Amino acid sequence: MTTLKAKLQDDLTTAIKARDELRSSTLRLTLSAITKEEVAGTTARELSDEEVLKVIAKEAKKRREAADAFAKGGRPEQAEREIVEGKVLDEYLPKQLTDEELREIVAQAVAEAKAAGAEGPRAMGAVMKIVGPKVAGLAEGGRVAAVVKQLLA
């Protein structure tokens, strides 16, 4: 078992013993998503810590999107619960890049792409290929794309 998955299971046990309903349900759903990912495909396999992080990030993103939908739908109490669940999952994710750090990385990638001959908005794909591996897990794709568009415009 991967160390991150083991930590999630240990934390689930602790949350259950502490009768922390919100934390235990969030961790249960996340572990369920990890198990679902492990058995997807033709053969069952164990996910690496990196793959487990991707599943956790996907679950956290679902919580943020659900919170927005509930807030727009006039259900603030449900939106607040989704936000808190997202914060529980954020504890397991690496620290996200600040806007300034992200902007700096993207600016370097834009310079590299321009040196390779890519110009203007059509260089988006080339810049994203350079930036992608550098910010994987540290910034959401939508945030990265917005900064790239801004700097290419």
C-alpha positions as a printed NumPy array, in Angstrom:
array([[  0.   ,   0.   ,   0.   ],
       [  1.253,   3.466,  -0.835],
       [  2.197,   5.715,   2.04 ],
       [ -0.344,   8.414,   1.149],
       [ -3.206,   5.923,   0.906],
       [ -2.133,   4.419,   4.26 ],
       [ -2.109,   7.918,   5.785],
       [ -5.641,   8.53 ,   4.481],
       [ -6.825,   5.259,   6.033],
       [ -5.114,   6.048,   9.354],
       [ -6.681,   9.511,   9.367],
       [-10.076,   7.96 ,   8.585],
       [ -9.743,   5.662,  11.595],
       [ -8.797,   8.632,  13.78 ],
       [-11.751,  10.676,  12.466],
       [-14.176,   7.825,  13.122],
       [-12.882,   7.401,  16.682],
       [-13.205,  11.154,  17.235],
       [-16.753,  11.01 ,  15.806],
       [-15.824,  13.677,  13.23 ],
       [-18.615,  12.959,  10.742],
       [-17.601,  15.491,   8.108],
       [-13.93 ,  14.444,   8.011],
       [-14.708,  10.719,   8.068],
       [-17.268,  10.948,   5.255],
       [-14.872,  13.044,   3.143],
       [-12.032,  10.57 ,   3.638],
       [-14.331,   7.609,   2.956],
       [-15.431,   9.113,  -0.361],
       [-11.836,   9.864,  -1.305],
       [-10.652,   6.346,  -0.453],
       [-13.578,   5.004,  -2.464],
       [-12.496,   7.101,  -5.471],
       [ -8.932,   5.778,  -5.079],
       [-10.174,   2.172,  -4.963],
       [-12.375,   2.802,  -8.007],
       [ -9.334,   4.105,  -9.889],
       [ -7.289,   1.07 ,  -8.811],
       [ -9.792,  -1.414, -10.225],
       [-10.536,   0.548, -13.403],
       [ -9.18 ,  -0.967, -16.574],
       [ -8.441,  -4.57 , -17.445],
       [ -6.378,  -5.459, -14.365],
       [ -6.476,  -4.226, -10.787],
       [ -3.346,  -2.407,  -9.647],
       [ -2.113,  -0.302,  -6.765],
       [ -1.783,   3.426,  -7.377],
       [  1.475,   5.238,  -6.692],
       [  1.522,   8.237,  -4.353],
       [  1.597,  10.512,  -7.401],
       [ -1.532,   8.873,  -8.828],
       [ -3.25 ,   9.041,  -5.424],
       [ -2.466,  12.783,  -5.332],
       [ -4.152,  13.183,  -8.729],
       [ -7.281,  11.447,  -7.423],
       [ -7.299,  13.668,  -4.309],
       [ -6.865,  16.781,  -6.49 ],
       [ -9.767,  15.664,  -8.683],
       [-11.959,  15.128,  -5.61 ],
       [-10.998,  18.566,  -4.212],
       [-11.875,  20.164,  -7.543],
       [-15.283,  18.443,  -7.474],
       [-15.895,  19.971,  -4.028],
       [-15.028,  23.487,  -5.247],
       [-17.306,  23.139,  -8.279],
       [-20.135,  21.753,  -6.141],
       [-19.728,  24.622,  -3.665],
       [-20.071,  27.127,  -6.517],
       [-23.167,  25.349,  -7.835],
       [-24.807,  25.232,  -4.393],
       [-23.992,  28.889,  -3.765],
       [-25.538,  29.898,  -7.103],
       [-28.531,  27.668,  -6.361],
       [-29.273,  29.435,  -3.094],
       [-28.124,  26.646,  -0.762],
       [-25.405,  28.306,   1.343],
       [-25.334,  25.621,   4.064],
       [-24.58 ,  22.883,   1.507],
       [-22.026,  25.142,  -0.211],
       [-20.275,  25.674,   3.138],
       [-20.084,  21.914,   3.719],
       [-18.499,  21.403,   0.286],
       [-15.954,  24.149,   1.024],
       [-15.003,  22.523,   4.343],
       [-14.682,  19.109,   2.647],
       [-12.399,  20.718,   0.054],
       [-10.237,  22.132,   2.856],
       [ -9.934,  18.655,   4.406],
       [ -8.654,  17.317,   1.063],
       [ -6.324,  20.301,   0.581],
       [ -4.397,  19.121,   3.664],
       [ -3.167,  16.142,   1.625],
       [ -2.21 ,  18.114,  -1.485],
       [  1.096,  19.921,  -2.035],
       [  1.069,  23.669,  -1.424],
       [ -0.286,  25.468,  -4.476],
       [  1.811,  28.045,  -6.314],
       [  1.07 ,  31.695,  -5.604],
       [ -0.062,  33.89 ,  -8.484],
       [  3.365,  35.542,  -8.625],
       [  5.234,  32.201,  -8.725],
       [  2.918,  30.89 , -11.432],
       [  3.276,  34.079, -13.459],
       [  7.082,  33.823, -13.274],
       [  7.117,  30.187, -14.478],
       [  4.719,  30.997, -17.326],
       [  6.774,  34.062, -18.345],
       [  9.881,  31.87 , -18.654],
       [  7.928,  29.356, -20.755],
       [  6.599,  32.128, -23.019],
       [ 10.172,  33.331, -23.553],
       [ 11.26 ,  29.758, -24.409],
       [  8.375,  29.351, -26.861],
       [  9.141,  32.688, -28.525],
       [ 12.79 ,  31.662, -28.858],
       [ 11.569,  28.509, -30.625],
       [  9.523,  30.637, -33.031],
       [  6.034,  30.448, -31.51 ],
       [  4.265,  33.826, -31.407],
       [  0.91 ,  35.229, -30.271],
       [ -2.169,  33.315, -29.142],
       [ -1.303,  30.361, -31.399],
       [  1.696,  29.653, -29.151],
       [ -0.665,  28.553, -26.36 ],
       [ -0.119,  24.834, -26.988],
       [  3.661,  25.179, -27.076],
       [  3.707,  27.193, -23.852],
       [  1.343,  24.766, -22.088],
       [  3.634,  21.856, -23.063],
       [  6.56 ,  23.64 , -21.4  ],
       [  4.622,  24.773, -18.314],
       [  2.619,  21.565, -17.737],
       [  5.35 ,  19.379, -16.212],
       [  6.728,  22.267, -14.129],
       [  3.439,  23.024, -12.388],
       [  1.831,  19.562, -12.311],
       [ -0.028,  19.231,  -9.026],
       [  0.975,  22.746,  -7.951],
       [ -1.598,  24.741,  -9.927],
       [ -4.935,  23.955, -11.562],
       [ -5.006,  23.79 , -15.334],
       [ -7.586,  26.569, -15.595],
       [ -5.422,  28.947, -13.575],
       [ -2.381,  28.107, -15.699],
       [ -4.283,  28.563, -18.968],
       [ -5.613,  31.956, -17.838],
       [ -2.106,  33.222, -17.04 ],
       [ -0.73 ,  31.867, -20.334],
       [ -3.515,  33.618, -22.308],
       [ -2.889,  36.823, -20.411],
       [  0.856,  36.803, -21.124],
       [  0.448,  35.818, -24.79 ],
       [ -2.124,  38.531, -25.528]])
